[in-house]
Amino acid sequence: MQKLKVCVYAICKNEEKFVDAWVESMSEADLIVVTDTGSTDHTVEKLRSHGVIVFEEQISPWRFDVARNISLSHVPEDVDICVSTDLDERFLPGWRAKLEAAWQKQDNMGKVAKTGRYLYNWRLKDDGTPDIQFHYFKVHERVGFRWKCPIHEYLEYIGSAPLKKIFIEGMVLNHYPDPSKSRSSYLPLLEMAVKEDENDSRMRYYLGREYMYAAQWEKCITTLIEYLKLPTSTWKDERCAAMRWIAKSHRQIGHISDAYCWYYKAIAEQPEMRDPYIEFARLCMAQRDWPMAYFLTKEALKITEKSITFINMGYAWDYTPDDICGISAFYMGLFSEAKIHAQAALEFEPTNERLINNLRLSRKE
């Protein structure tokens, strides 16, 4: 098997506390290239002390796509595979071998351009197990790719050969975010992105979601309804998510019947994902609508495979579905059913006192 030249590249600013763990995680690459965009701490010195190649650039006005394209330009042209990460991310050991094996498996397909898909744990629970998961596409060949959009930037293929997307089995990237890091630049950058291209459904979706994160509920609703009307808004997974965020926003401003309506729409849009069922069930539980909460969680539990195309929320796959189902069954007088689901919920977290008490109560009836 031919050895490929692998380069990890990144952008950073004031991230010295991540340097040691990040470099150790990325050290399976042949070289690591970082573009620093104005650190005032010891990030640059620490990176260079580990043998990382560091370029220092000033980017004004700030855009993530510009920064990442400059970073990519610093990667030597003889590199076979580029791996883009951030300093608050770490690969599980052995990632390099898995990447090369998946890459070379495709070499008998003729001349194609390749990009790699792998598992990304965007958020981990306190015990280190996955919470929010999805698949990333930040592995690519050196030529024929560029970053696009001022924020939530993505790799755009601009080459002429057919593009092949490869799944890299066993390659896992974990995210260890800094909770003190501000999102203050996100809204203005997303608003800029929508102004640059009003028909870009992806950016309008992210803008609506960002309004939700900022508790600007009315703007979230308006923006995501506009998103749903765009002719380019065709991805069922993302449309389902938009409907979920509209429902959540309606709930936050007390429009419960509207929230019910939008959760129904979300499930109809993508019935094969657990997330809308569980979020709807949480609302029903808060309303003491036990029959509906019970029905929704029973339906969610029929779905046994996580999505490979969209974000999987941890609460759709931990004890939550069985927990809500058991509590709902209990209040409906279905005590044997309540016990079954209380036991199933406890198997996820055997030391959780609330789940232990729920099982005790169900056994008394």
Number of C-alpha atoms within 10 A of each C-alpha: 7 6 8 16 14 23 24 24 25 19 24 19 16 15 20 18 15 19 18 13 14 18 20 13 19 24 18 18 18 13 18 23 22 26 24 22 19 15 15 11 13 14 21 25 12 18 22 12 10 14 12 19 17 21 15 15 15 11 13 9 6 14 16 19 19 20 23 22 16 18 23 26 13 16 19 13 11 12 16 15 23 24 22 19 20 17 25 17 19 22 20 13 17 13 19 17 13 15 24 18 13 17 20 13 11 15 11 8 8 9 12 16 19 21 23 23 20 21 19 22 23 21 18 17 10 8 6 9 11 19 18 18 21 18 21 18 18 15 24 23 17 22 17 16 18 20 19 18 22 22 22 16 16 17 19 12 19 11 13 9 13 11 15 14 16 19 18 20 14 16 21 20 21 19 17 15 15 11 6 6 7 8 10 9 11 17 19 13 20 22 18 17 21 20 13 13 12 14 15 17 24 17 26 26 24 25 26 29 24 18 22 20 15 14 13 14 22 16 19 27 23 13 20 25 18 15 25 19 11 15 10 12 18 12 12 15 18 22 22 24 23 25 25 24 26 30 28 26 25 22 17 15 11 11 13 18 12 16 24 19 14 23 27 18 18 28 21 13 19 18 19 19 23 27 26 29 26 27 21 24 29 19 20 21 19 10 11 13 16 21 16 17 29 25 15 24 26 18 16 24 16 10 14 11 10 18 16 12 11 16 20 22 19 18 15 23 23 16 20 18 29 26 22 26 30 31 24 28 25 23 15 15 11 15 20 15 17 28 23 17 26 29 21 19 25 21 14 15 13 12 10 12 11 10 21 16 13 21 23 14 15 22 14 8 12
